[in-house]
Amino acid sequence: MIIPIEGYESRKRDLLCGELVRYSKSLEWVEPNPGGSLLDLGACGDLVPVYQGVLGFDRVACLDMTGDSGDRRLVHRDGSVYEFEAHRANLETEPYPLANGSFDQVVAMEVLEHLAVDPMFMLAEANRVLKQGGKLLLTTPNIVSLTSLYLLVWGRHPSLGRQAFGPGTMDRHHREYTPVELREILQTAGFDVEQLDTFDTKPPNASVRRAGKLLRLLSWFKPDIDLTLRGCVIRCACVKTGEVGERFPESIYPRYSYFDYGTYDRELEQRFGQRKYWRTNTRSDSVRERS
């Protein structure tokens, strides 16, 4: 569906071909929705033919910090035309130019790990633009995968993505997450996690399999070590059940005495015109008092 798009250069085709397994397994958890609406975060439209031609979504919008805003179209070699909306905004610092409750589905594949400043902002905005009961699919690298364990044992950085490549902030992985962390922050962002698992896009090599044997050996001494959820990609499907419960969860936002989250909240409120979702259950004032 996506490789035979007219105008794609060979480099882009090679890039897409290298991600087909991940795309395929990730999108297994997006339910077909004929006539529905879908927002793809951190994307430029490559998967629009799948969203429209396979899953049946009528309105598809893509939001990224590159390119220009406006209506876009992709033309398939067989003559099929796929039209979608393109919106430009920084995923973690700028309000999304989209109405409240205007989408049935939000997709954020391999985006969270690129956010350096305020990752919960993206989840809060995803909550805002989703209808009540709307769905979110999120995938991200797993920092506690067997591959990461193997790298750590051999004295290398456990991150699955490069920490510095390209000139832009979004060109690198700033933080990779564990399945437990991802579940926690999604719940605080107003979502009920329906499915969460991990998978590998290619079979683990012999060294990684030996790391798995080491983990099983350690579980003999400490039985509560989790042997599951050790694939390289975390896949999570969840549903919006309410508003954001904790804007700055402690699992990813440190409670430094010199940083006032309350002031940051007020700055966001002024910048975005009285939107209140980030004001829920902020505990920075009590933290500052204890400090």
N, C-alpha and C positions, 0 to 999 in steps of 0.2 A: 504493500500500500504506500509506503513512504519512499522507497528507494527510486522508483521510476518517475519522480517528479521532474518535469522539464526545467532546465536551468541549473540543476544541482551539479556543481563541479565534482571531479573525481575525489578530491580531498574530503568533501563533505559526505559523499557517498560512502567512502571508507570509514569515516567517523560513525555514521549511522549504522553501518553493517556491524561494527564492533560493539554496538550497544543493543542489538536486536534481542538477545536473550534477556537482558535486564528489562527492556521495554515490555517484552511479551509476558514475562512472569509478573511484573508489577501491575500491568493493566488487566490481568486476570481478575483483580479485585475491584475493578470499576464496573458497576452493573450497567447493562444497556439501558438507555433512557431515550426512546424515540420522542423527538420534540423538546427534549430538555436543554438545559444550559450548563456549560462547563467553562471553568477558568483554569488555565494552565499557567502556573507561576514559574518564573525563570526560564521561559521557553519562547522560541521565536516562530512557532507554527509547524515544526516538522511532523508532529503527530496528529495534526488536524485531520488528515485523511482517515486515520483510524478512529478518531473521536466521532466523525460524521459518518463515514462509510461503513464502519463495523459496529460501533456502539450506538449510533443513531441520534446523537446530540444535534440539535438544530442550531443553537447559538453557541459558538466557541470563541472565547477571548483568550489572548496570550498577553502576559505582562512581564516585561523585562526592562533592565536599565539601559539597553542598547537599542538602536534603531529609532524610527519615528512612529508616532501614533497615527492611526488611520485604518481604513479598511484594506485588507490584503486578500490575495487569492493565490492558490496553488493550482497548477495545471498538470494533470497526470498524462502519461504517454498515450493512454487509451482515450483521451479527450475529456475525462471527468474534470470538473472544476470544483474546488473547495474554497469557500470564502470564510474569512474569520476577521475578528477585530484585533488590532495590535495596540497596546497601551504601553507607554514608557513611564517608568517610575522606579525609584530605588526601593527595593523590597523591604528594607528595614528602617528607612528614615523618612519616606515620603508617603502621604496618604494616597491610596489607590483611587483613581478617578472612576469609581464604580459605585453604584447605589447600594444601600443596605438591602440585604435579603434578596439579591437579584440572581443568585446562581443555585442550581441543584447540586453541583459537584465542583470541588476544587481539587486540583492535582498539583503536588509539589514534589517532583522526583529529582533527587540529588541536588537539592538547593540549600537545605538547612545548614549543612556543613560549611557553606561558603559565607555565611552571615557572621560578620565580625563585631558589629556594634550592638545590636539589639535583636536577637533572634526571635524573641517572643512577639515582637511587633508584627512579623509576618503571620504568626498564628492568630494573633488578635484580629488582624485585618481579614484573614481567611474566615474567621468566625463572623465578622461583621457582614461580609458580602454574601455569606451563605444563608439560605432560607432555614427556618427552624426545621430540624430533621434532615438537613442537607448533609452530603457526604464529603469527607476529606480523605484522599489517598496521599500518603507521604512515604517516601523512601529516602534512606540515607546510609552511608557506610557505618559498619559496626566495629567500634573500637575494641570490642572484646571478642572478636572473631578468632578462630583458630589461626588464621594467617597473622593477625596482630600478635597473638601469643607467641607464635614462632619467631616473629621479628624481635619481640621484646627479649625472649630468652637468648637470642644471639646478639644482644646489645645494640639493636637498631631501633629506630623510632617506630612505635606500633601503628602510627597512622597509615591508613590505606591510600590516602591521597597525598599528593605533593604539597608541601607547606609553602613553597615559594615558586611560582612560575607565572610569567606574564606580568604586565605592568599594573593591572588593576586590582582593587581590593577583592573583587569577586573571582579573580583568577586563581585563587588558592583555597585550600581547606583550612579554616581557622580553628574549628573544633569538631571532632567526631564524637558520636554519642553511643551510649549503651542502650540496649532495649529497655532496661528498667528506667533510665532517665527519660527516654522518649515517651514511654507510657505516662510518666508522672507529669511532664510538661504539657502533653496533650490534654490530660484530664484537667489541669489547672487552667487551660485555655478554653474550657467549656465543651470538650468533646468526650464522648463515651467510646472507648476503644472496643471495637467489635472483633477485629482479627489483628494479630501481630505475630509475625514469624521472621525468620532469616533464611537466606538462600545464597548459594554460590553461583556465579555465572559460568564457571568452568570447574571441572573436578579438581579438588585439592591435590597438590603434588605430594611426593613421598615425604618431604620434610614437614609439610603441614600436617599430614596424617600422623607423623611421629609426635608432633605437638599435641594432637588429640589423645594419643596413648599416654603422654605425660599428664595430661589433665585428668584422665580416668584414674591414673595411679594416685594422683593427689587426692582424688575423691575418696579413696580408701581411708585416708587419714582425716579428711574433713568432709563428711558425707553431704553437707549442705552446699557444696560447690555445684553450681548449675552446669550440667553438661549439654544442655540444649541451647538453642538460639546462638549458635557459634558460626553461622554463615557470614559472608562478607557484606551482604546487603540486608538492612532491616526494612521490612515491608509492613506497613500499618494501614488499616482501613478503619475509619471512625466516623461517628455521626455527631452533628451539633445538637447538644441537649440543653444549652443555656449560654449565659454570658461568661466572659472571662472571670475566673475566680481569684486568681493571684497573678498580677501583672509581672512581678519579678520573683519567680520561684527561687528559693535558696539553692536548689540543686545546680543551677547554672549562673545565678547572679550573686556574687560575693557580698557580704554585709560589712563593707569597710566603713569605719566610723567617719571617715572624711568625705564620703559620698552620700548625698541626700537624694534618695529616690523620690521623695515628696516634691522637691523642687523640680526634678526632671519631669515628673507628672504634670506640674503646672505649666512648664515650658511646652510640653506636647499639647496640652489643652489649648494654649494660646495659638500654637502653630496650626492645629487642625480644626479649630472652630468648635470648641465645646463638646467634642466627642468624649464620652465618659468611660469607655470600656477599660481604660488603663487605670482608672481611679479605684477599682474594686479591691478592697482588702490589702491595700499597700501598707507594709509594716515598717517602713523606713524610720518613722518618727520614734516608735518604741525602741527600735534598734539603736538609734542615736542616743536615746535617754539612757539605755543600759550601758552604752559605751562611756 
